[in-house]
Structure formats: structure tokens, C-alpha cells
Amino acid sequence: KSMSQDPTIGNDARTGGGAPPDGLDDLAVTHDYLLGKTLSVMQPKSGFRISTDAVLLAAAIGVNRGRILDMGAGVGGVSLCLARRLDAVQITAIEIDPVMAALAQRNVVANGFDDRLRILHDDIVKIPSVLAGSFDHVVSNPPYHYATGTRPRNKRRAMAHIGEGLALGDGVASAMWAAKPRGRSSFICRA
């Protein structure tokens, strides 16, 4: 669904005509809302955008304690929803795209979660070793479209939908590596 069709996601129709204040890539952005306008999100006007998958994945986590890892965070949709709903968790979000990671960091600060939501610009298969076995829950909305399908023209959308050389099993292996013993993992994937 698009953001305007979903009651939990809204768009105030303001778009950035150029670069965000920190000069990110001359990226045109929109300023959107999640969870009944309790979260504001800056995201690219075109390319991969937050969808209901982020809201549903965050809603699947019901334990309000411990540490959560969001692998492939994009602009932070899942992590922001988790931080809004669960006030006693610490969240680490990893994103490989430097522009998306920078936007995620801006969204964290804009929503006041910088005391408990940390953005790392890194690759999910190269997570810093200090994080091994340290998360109570790992979440991910990974690239799950078939690589044999039509690749989107937009580079960021292609990276989010199809990825670049990683299989779903690579994400699962990283989640297992990052989770504590008896930790949990939740993924959005194809039916």
C-alpha cells in the first residue's frame, strides 16, 4: 500500500525541493508520518519508501525490554515504530547505504530517540564483532524479491528489493550470529 492509503501512515505533502540541510546527495525528500502522526519520517521522494511492512514488523515485537537489532534499516521505519511503542528497549539499526543511514540518523534525532536508538552505517554480513550474541531480538525487512526478476531502475529501490549478491540465508545467518542464546528473529519475507 502507499502511505496515503494506510490509516497508520500519512504524508503532509511537503517535499524537499533539493538537499536536506546536511547536504545528502541533492536528494528530494518527503516529510511523512507513521502511527497516527506520532512519528515523523524524512525519506526519499522516489526509490524505496517505508510501507506497512515496517509497521507490521514493529508490531510483531511485544516484549518491552532488552536490545533489538534492525538489519537493513533504511531510513529507520521499523526502528522508529519500535522506539515509539516500546520505551524500555535499546535499538541498534544497521544500514549499508550511507544516504539512507544519514536520513535514519536525522529521523532518530527529529523524533527524540537518540538516547536509545543508534544507527550504524555498515553491512549486515560485516557487523562489528563486539555485537555478536548481544541482541534479544533481531528484526529485518530484507531484500526478498527474486534476483531473476526485473531490477528496479532506481538504485536504492533495487538495493532494498533485490539486494546486491546476498541471499535471504545470509541475513538469517547474520541474525543468528547477532542474537543472544534463546534470542528471537523476525523477518518480513515472501509468502
Residue pairs with C-beta under 8 A, 6 or more apart in sequence:
1 51
1 52
2 51
3 9
3 10
3 11
3 32
3 49
3 50
3 51
4 10
4 11
6 52
6 55
7 36
8 34
8 35
8 36
8 52
8 55
9 32
9 33
9 34
9 50
9 51
9 52
9 55
10 32
10 33
10 34
10 37
11 30
11 31
11 32
11 33
12 31
12 32
12 33
13 30
14 30
14 31
15 28
15 29
15 30
15 31
15 45
16 27
16 28
16 29
16 30
16 31
16 42
16 45
17 28
18 26
18 28
19 25
19 26
19 27
20 27
20 29
20 42
20 103
20 106
22 102
22 106
24 99
24 102
24 103
25 99
27 44
27 45
27 99
27 103
28 44
28 45
28 46
29 42
29 43
29 44
29 45
29 103
30 42
30 43
30 44
30 45
31 40
31 41
31 42
32 40
32 41
32 42
32 43
32 50
33 39
33 40
33 41
34 41
34 50
34 54
34 55
34 77
34 80
34 81
34 84
35 55
35 81
35 84
35 85
38 84
39 80
39 81
39 84
39 111
40 107
40 110
40 111
41 50
41 75
41 76
41 77
41 80
41 107
42 75
42 103
42 106
42 107
42 110
43 49
43 50
43 74
43 75
43 103
44 75
44 99
44 100
44 103
44 156
46 154
46 157
47 154
47 155
47 156
47 157
47 160
48 74
48 154
48 156
48 157
48 159
48 160
48 161
50 74
50 75
50 77
53 141
53 188
54 77
54 78
54 81
54 141
55 77
55 81
56 188
57 78
57 81
57 139
57 141
57 186
57 188
58 77
58 78
58 79
58 81
58 82
58 85
58 139
59 81
59 85
60 139
60 186
61 68
61 82
61 86
61 137
61 139
61 186
63 86
63 136
63 137
64 86
64 87
64 88
64 89
65 88
65 89
65 136
66 89
66 90
66 135
66 136
66 137
67 89
67 90
67 91
67 92
67 134
67 135
67 136
67 137
68 79
68 82
68 89
68 90
68 91
68 92
68 135
68 136
68 137
68 138
68 139
69 91
69 92
69 93
69 94
69 131
69 135
69 137
69 138
69 139
69 175
69 178
69 179
70 76
70 78
70 79
70 82
70 91
70 92
70 93
70 94
70 139
70 140
71 94
71 124
71 138
71 139
71 140
71 142
71 171
71 174
71 175
71 178
72 94
72 95
72 96
72 124
72 140
72 141
72 142
72 143
72 160
72 171
73 79
73 93
73 94
73 95
73 100
73 101
73 104
73 119
74 95
74 97
74 100
74 104
74 141
74 160
75 100
75 103
75 104
75 107
76 93
76 103
76 104
76 107
76 108
76 117
76 119
78 93
78 139
78 141
79 91
79 93
79 104
79 108
79 117
80 107
80 108
80 111
80 113
80 117
82 89
82 91
82 139
83 89
83 91
83 108
83 111
83 113
83 116
83 117
84 111
89 116
90 116
90 117
90 118
91 113
91 116
91 117
91 118
92 117
92 118
92 120
92 131
92 135
93 104
93 117
93 118
93 119
93 120
94 120
94 122
94 123
94 124
94 127
95 101
95 104
95 119
95 120
95 121
95 122
96 121
96 122
96 123
96 124
96 159
97 156
97 159
98 121
99 156
100 156
101 119
101 120
101 121
102 121
104 119
105 119
108 114
108 117
108 119
120 128
122 128
124 140
124 166
124 170
124 171
124 174
125 166
125 170
125 173
125 174
127 174
127 177
127 178
131 178
132 177
132 178
133 177
133 178
133 179
133 180
133 181
134 178
134 180
135 178
135 179
135 180
135 183
136 179
136 180
136 183
136 184
137 179
137 183
137 184
137 185
137 186
138 175
138 178
138 179
138 183
138 184
138 185
138 186
139 185
139 186
139 187
140 171
140 175
140 185
140 186
140 187
140 188
141 187
141 188
142 163
142 166
142 168
142 171
142 187
142 188
142 189
143 159
143 160
143 161
143 162
143 163
143 166
144 161
144 168
144 188
144 189
144 190
145 161
145 162
145 190
146 162
147 162
147 163
149 162
151 158
151 162
152 158
152 161
152 162
168 187
168 189
171 187
172 185
172 187
175 185
175 187
176 185
179 185
